[in-house]
Amino acid sequence: MLPTPISQPKQLVVEGADAQRFFEAFLRAEGVVNAQVRNFGGNQELPGALEALKRLNGFAQVGSLAVIRDAENDSAAAFQSVCTTLENAGFPRPARPGEFAPGRPRIGVFILPDATSAGMLESLCLLSVAANPTMPCVYEFFDCLERAGVAAPTKMEKARVQTFLASRPRPGLRLGEAAEAGIWPWNHPALDAARQFLKAL
């Protein structure tokens, strides 16, 4: 994960391998250059990941550092958690999600899916394909399971993403692989808040 040498002045630290691949593809699609994406693992690993990043050779050359994580059930609590971790690591905290605190490096935090709502990366992906003609079939699949007495998945949005991806010409892709394959529509308005944040990196 984080021991990878620093090769770019813009450092983006994200939650999980799928998120890393997703945001690498998103940055390419938006033409954002000089950015390096790192996977910090799970939320409990973020403090250690930031401390490890600070110790890497070349960190003094980093001009901006951003952390992206899922809101889960509470966007405000997720933002506060990241900010506390940043402060404990000696970094300033931005005033609001989606913004950067000045300094060197500039520090930004974005909470998925849109900096304000509950949810996760999967929520953002589902919003981007909400008008896709496949989506009614995705919802009907889980309605059918309910009628059959099958218990709903504990992570419904993850299950819906996997069901949507199973409908693609090349089924079996993970979320991050789907991003690399261009399946998520990068120009969709649902991605605007994340897009603005990446461009500000």
N, C-alpha and C positions, 0 to 999 in steps of 0.2 A: 504494500500500500504506500504509505508516505515516505519510506526511505528512498524512493526514486529521486535521483538528482534534480535539482531545480534547473529547468532549461528555458523558462519564459518569465517575463516580469509580471504577468497576470496569473495569479494562482486561484483556482476555483476548487473548493473542497466540498464534496458531495457525499450523500448517504447511500452507499451501496454500489455494487458493480454495474447494475442496470442503469442507475442514475449517471454513473461515469460515462458509459457509452452513449446514453441519451444526450447528455450535455456536450460531449465532444461532437456529436453529429449536429446538434443545434448550433453550436458555435461555428462550425463549418458552413452550415446553411445560411447563417447571418453574416458571414464574412468577417467574423471577429478573429483577429490574428494575435499572435504573441501571448496566447493563453494556454495554460496547462491545467488539466482536470485531474483531481486526486480523489480517491475513494477513502473516506475515513472509517468506513464500516458502519457499525451501529451507533446509536446516540451515546451510549455509555463510553464509547471509544474516542469520542471527539476531543476530550481534554488531552489525552495522551497523544493524539494525532497532531494537535496544534503545537504541543511542546516539541514533538519530534520535528515538525516542519521548521520551527524557529531555529533548531540546531543544525539544519542542513547548510552545507556550503552554498553560498550564493544568495542566502535569504536577504542579505543587506541590499541586494539589487531588485527585490520585489517591490513593485510600485503599488499594487493593489492585491488584496486578499479578500475573497468572498466565501461565505459558507451558505450552502443550500441544504435544507432538510425538510422533511414532511411535517405538516401541521398535526397530523393524526386528528384527534378530537378537539383540539384547542390551539388555534393559530397564535393567540397572544401568549399562551404558556410556552409554546415552542420557541417563540421569539425571545422571551425572557430567559429561557434555558440556555439558548445559544449565546445571548449577551453576557450572562453570568460566566459562562465558560470562557468567553473572550476576555472578559475583565480579569478573571483568575489567571489567564495566560499573559497578562500585561498589555492587552490590546484595548483600544477605545471601543465603545459600543455605538453603533449608529442610532439615530433618534427613532427611526421607524423601519419596519421591514421594507426592503426594496430600495433603501437609501444607503449611502456610504458616509462613514465618519472620516473627516479629513485627517491627514497625517501621512507618514510614510512607514509602512504601507497604508493606503486608504483601506478601510475595513467596511465590508458590506455583508448584509444578511438578507436572504430571501427565503420565505416560508412557503412551500408548495401547498396548494396548487397556484394561488394567485396573490400571496402575501397577506390575505385577510381571512380566507375561508378555511374551514376544517377540510381535511382530506390529505392527499398524498400525490406522488408523481402519477400513479395510475388514474387518479381523478382528473388530472390535467389532460392525460392522453384521451380519456373517455370524452371529455368536453370537446376536444378537437375533432372527434369523429361522431359527435352527437347526431348530426344530420345525415350520416352515412346510411344508405338503405339497409345495411346489415343490422343496425342496432335494434330495430324492433324484434328481429329474430333472436338476438342475444338476450333481450329481456324476456321474451317468450320462453326461451329455453329454461330459465330459472323459475318462471311461473309454472312450467310443466313439471319440473322437479318437485315444486311445492305441492302441486295437485297430486303427485304420485307418492307423497309422504316422505320425500327425501329431504333430509335436513339441509338447510342453506349453508354455504361455505362461511367460515368465520371471517374471511377477508373477501367480502363480496366484490369490491372494486377490482381487486387482483384477479378474481375469477372471471369477471366480465371482460377484462383486458385479454386474458388467455382465450376466452371463447371468441372474442372478436378476431384475434390473431389466427385462431384455428380456421377462420373463414377465408383467409387470404390465399392467393395462389400458391404460396409456399408456407404451409402450416408448420407449426412447431417452433417458430421464432420466439425468443424472449423479448421483453419490452425494449431493452437496449439494442438488440439485434434488429428489431423492427425499425428503430430510429435510424440505424445505419443503412437499412434498406429503403428508407424514404417513405415508410408507411404512414407516419404521423404527419399531417399537413402543417408544415412550419409557418405558413402564412395565416393560419386561423386566428381570429381575434381572441380566442381563449388563451393563447400564448403571449398576448401583447405585454402583460406585466412582466413575465419572465424575460421576454425579448428585450424590453427596455433595460432591465437589470443587467443582462449580459452585455448589452451595448455600452452601458456605463462602466463596465469592468475595466 
